[in-house]
Amino acid sequence: MQSQPIKLGVYKVICLAAVKHHGHGPAAQTAIIQSFQYYEHLSEPMAECPNVLLKEFDHAQLGEEILREIAAKSFNAQDTKGPRNFSRFLTQFAEWAPRAVLKQISLLLSHLDSESYPMRMAIVEIIDCLTRKLACSEDLMSDAPRRRNSSMISTICSSSALSTFPPTCAPKCSPSSADSATYP
């Protein structure tokens, strides 16, 4: 859909009517996974639906279940279409809902050992996104980032991971923009 208000209205109907009040979360989860698994152009729009559910209706369960299901999948090196779609979904969802992805990052880190190059690069991009969001958040003053940084930095060891750091070091963040509910 090209019209943002219509798209947002459709997402709100799906989120409010089906998922939150009528318990159709598993059906929505299956539909979302199948949509971006079989149709390349739906990866980013399908990442927006759980984001709207999280931001507008404070219901993170659908997004977390989708992340758990993706973490349980395994991809081989010959499959190019599937991992690319999953990686586009993951990176977009991490941009819009970094806190939800941070809760499931321990499960997603298993894809760093995956044979699939797009999934490995998606996890590296997610770690970069989470690092940027955490560096810009107001939680930086507490002792929690020291605990998180030690585990996240230890996973980043390849030269391709280092190529994601120049945008991280750019002074783009302000404390008020870190947790803003921005999605297209």
N, C-alpha and C positions, 0 to 999 in steps of 0.2 A: 504494500500500500504506500502510495506516495504522500497522502495527506496525513500529517502528524496528528491532528485532533481526532480523525476517524480511527487511526491506528491505536491511539491511546484509549479511545472509547471501547474498542473491541477488546483490548487487553484488560480493561477494568471490568467488563462484563464477564470475561472468562475467569478473572481472578476472584471477583466478588461472588458471582452467582454459582459457578461450578466448583471452584477449588475451596474457597473459604467456608461457604455456608452449606454446601451439599456433599462434601466429602469426595469429590471427584479428583483428588490429587494424584492417585496412581494412574488414572486414565489420562490426565493432562501430562503427567511425566512421560508416559509411553508415547503420546502423540508428539510431544516436543522432541524427544530423542529421535523418533522415526522421521520427523520432519527435517531436521538438519542432517540426519544420517543419509537420507536418500535424495535430498534436494540441496544443492550447494548454496543457492541464493538465500536460504532460510536460516543460516547459521546465526547471523547477527540479530535478525528480528526475533528468533526464538530465545536469544539471550535477554532480550528486552522484557519478555513476559514475566519470568520469575523476578526480574528486577522491579517491575511495577508492583508485583505482589509483595515484595519485600518493602519497598519505599512507601507505597500508598496505603497498604493494608497491614503492615507489620507482621507478615506471615512468611518466615524464612524456610519453612519445611520443604517446599517444592524445590527451591534452588539447591538446598543441601542434599536432597535425595537424588537430584540429577547429577550433582557432583560426585556423589558416592557411586552411582551407576557408571559414570565415565571412568572413575578410578578403578573400578573392577574390570573394565574391558582391557583386552590385550590386542595389540596391533602388530602386524608383521611388516617387514621392510618392503614387500611387494605391493601392499595395499597403499595407494596414494590418496584416493578420493575420501575415504572415511576418516582417516586421521587428520587430514587437512580441514575437513568440516568441523570435527570435534575441537581441533586447536583454535579455529576461528571463534567458535562458541566460547571456549574457555577464556581466551584473551579478552573478548568483549565483555563477558560477565565479570571478569576480574577488574576491568576498568570501571564498571558501573557499581559493582557490589564487592569491594575488596574485603570487607569484614566477613562476609559470608564465605568467600573463598579461603580466607585465612583460617577459618574454623576447620576446613576440610583439606588444608594443604598437606598434612601428613599423609593422607591417603593418595593425593595426587602426585606426590614425590616419587611414587613407584614408576611413573612414566619417564623419569630421567634415565632409567635403565632399559627403556623400550627400544625395540629395533627401529621403530618409526621415527624418522628425523623430524617431521612436523610436530609430533607430540613432545619430543624432547625440547624443541625450540619453544613450543607453547609454554611449557613449564618454566623455562628460563625467563620468558617474557612475563609470566605471572609473578615470578619471584621479583623481577625488576619492578613491576607495577606495585606489588605489595610493599616493597622497600620504599618506593617514592611516596606512596600514600601514608605509610607509617612515619616517614621522615617529616611529612607535612602536618601530621596530626598533632593535637594538643597533648596526646599521651606521651610524647617524647620526653617530658619532664619527669615521668615516673621511672621506676626501675624495671618495668616490664619490657621495654625495648631491648635492654641488654640481654635478657634471656632469649628473646625472639631472634635477635641479630646473630647470636652465636650459632644457632642451629641453621639459620638460613644462609649465612655466609659460608658455612662449611660445605654446603651442597654446590656452591658456585665455584667450579675449579677449571673449567675449560676456557679456551680463548674465545669461543663463540659467546660465552656468557659475558665476557668482559666487553664485548661490542655493544651490549645493551646499556652500559653505564653512562655514556656521555649524556643522554637525555635525563638520566637520574641526577646528574650533578648540576644541571642547568637550574638557575634560581627562578623557578616558575611558581613555587607554592607560597601560599600565605596560610596562616593557621585557620582562617575562616573558610577557605575554599576546600579544605581537605575532606570534610564530611558532608559537603553539599550534595543535595539530591539532584544531580544533573544526569540526565539521560536524554537522548535525542527525541 
